[in-house]
């Protein structure tokens, strides 16, 4: 298969999948004013659950034997939690925690 044909097929499949994911909610739920109760419940429960899973995953390999290895993770996790409690914005919290961790690891805890 030529690279140009492969690129065209890749873009076409990506476009079709994107269109399908945008179309499915309208097909399933119609044009109702409110989504079903289960969808609203999942919308309330899943963001904090995903955030908790991300924090647990990030802290699973923390080495408690030295301060240089534990402090960047703990400080960054605290930044994530505090920013999320303050602003209630998942993207801001996770992004700022990641930037904080990278700055601490690269410049402070060398």
Protein Blocks (a to p, Z undefined) as FASTA:
>chain_A
ZZklmmmmmmmmmmmmmmmmmmmmmmmnomafbdcfklmmmmmmmmmmmmmmmmmmmmmm
ccfkbmklmmmmmmmmmmmmmmmmmnopaklmmmmmmmmmmmmmmmmmZZ
